[in-house]
Amino acid sequence: MGGAMSEHADHLGTQGLQFFGKVSASISHELKNVLAVLNENAGLMEDLSFAAERGKAIAPEQLQRISGNFSRQIRRADAILKVMNRFAHSVDHSRARIDLTELTTLVATLAGRLAAMRNITLDVIPPAEDITWETNPFLLENLIWLSLEKVMACSEGGGAVRFRLAKEAGEVVLSITAPIQLPADLVTNLPAGQVQLLSALAARLVLGPTGSELEIRLGCRESPAVGEEATGGEGKKG
Amino acid sequence: MRVLLVDDETEFVSTLAERLSLRGIDVDYATGVDDALAIASRKEYDLAVLDMKMPGASGLELKKQLAEKYPAMKFIFLTGHGSENDYLLGSSGSEYYLVKPINIDLLVSKMKEALARYGGSNV
């Protein structure tokens, strides 16, 4: 039993590291783009100053435009780093009460660049009232990320992917709606790591009624901390 | 030298275009694949500088489309990370690539090299 639990933790750990790696790679790409823009604007200022040395006047609006570009990119980098910092701190506690809209928005923001590469936009539609949940924040982020990856992989033509949160019959349901119909086998034959992730979160993955929603259903029994005995993939009611 | 720059980062590509223009290069830019194909259809370009990762299509996919229509066009790729270079070299057969943030003098030098090596308009 101890061996099985250790293997369970290993799968979750490996999957978590892969998730962390993908997010880090995406953020580093975004920051590279910011640096590239800053580099060109610094270069343009240098070009203009060389031209000025040769007697060519610099138009004030040119400098204002460059200055505006610097400010925009600095704000952009600041926003990227704030999101990165929030994500990094999601491993601080293995169990915490979280606002699910905030957590979903964080994952959607982290996945924004990868979605844009597929011509997909991500929208989080907030519920009428806040929904909080006590769980392992990092594992839930990982599950949402993996579920979103599945939906995006099916949405080859691009379009809008929407997240909706709702309470339903004792469960919390996070629906990820694709612009197309999702294949029925999307929620079957899951890799071992994903099955264990669902188990650790006391969650299940199902297709919604219209066939275009992938639903993460968080069961009534709020998820155990990692290392506690986890139940099967089906969340218990009651 | 007539150059088409393609990158979805508008501020990057517009500023780079301005800098190349200050160096006497005839340059236009596009911020997406469809935009690039439309611009390329209106004017003859010697060379295209393509970002590797853009929404909807990679730089390699765009290169394929442009090369089919304009066989004389030469290509230089821009990548965000050095790790993409292996993929790039293995897939495209091109040795002309630069990692962002780029050195403009190196870019101009690569442009001249590409045209001199494979032929093209006077630089």
Boltz contact constraints between the chains, C-beta under 6 A:
constraints:
  - contact:
      token1: [A, 29]
      token2: [B, 80]
      max_distance: 6.0
  - contact:
      token1: [A, 32]
      token2: [B, 80]
      max_distance: 6.0
  - contact:
      token1: [A, 32]
      token2: [B, 100]
      max_distance: 6.0
  - contact:
      token1: [A, 33]
      token2: [B, 9]
      max_distance: 6.0
  - contact:
      token1: [A, 35]
      token2: [B, 101]
      max_distance: 6.0
  - contact:
      token1: [A, 36]
      token2: [B, 12]
      max_distance: 6.0
  - contact:
      token1: [A, 36]
      token2: [B, 100]
      max_distance: 6.0
  - contact:
      token1: [A, 36]
      token2: [B, 101]
      max_distance: 6.0
  - contact:
      token1: [A, 37]
      token2: [B, 11]
      max_distance: 6.0
  - contact:
      token1: [A, 37]
      token2: [B, 12]
      max_distance: 6.0
  - contact:
      token1: [A, 39]
      token2: [B, 101]
      max_distance: 6.0
  - contact:
      token1: [A, 40]
      token2: [B, 12]
      max_distance: 6.0
  - contact:
      token1: [A, 40]
      token2: [B, 15]
      max_distance: 6.0
  - contact:
      token1: [A, 40]
      token2: [B, 16]
      max_distance: 6.0
  - contact:
      token1: [A, 41]
      token2: [B, 15]
      max_distance: 6.0
  - contact:
      token1: [A, 43]
      token2: [B, 19]
      max_distance: 6.0
  - contact:
      token1: [A, 43]
      token2: [B, 104]
      max_distance: 6.0
  - contact:
      token1: [A, 44]
      token2: [B, 15]
      max_distance: 6.0
  - contact:
      token1: [A, 44]
      token2: [B, 19]
      max_distance: 6.0
  - contact:
      token1: [A, 47]
      token2: [B, 19]
      max_distance: 6.0
  - contact:
      token1: [A, 47]
      token2: [B, 22]
      max_distance: 6.0
  - contact:
      token1: [A, 69]
      token2: [B, 11]
      max_distance: 6.0
  - contact:
      token1: [A, 116]
      token2: [B, 55]
      max_distance: 6.0
  - contact:
      token1: [A, 117]
      token2: [B, 55]
      max_distance: 6.0
  - contact:
      token1: [A, 119]
      token2: [B, 55]
      max_distance: 6.0
  - contact:
      token1: [A, 119]
      token2: [B, 56]
      max_distance: 6.0
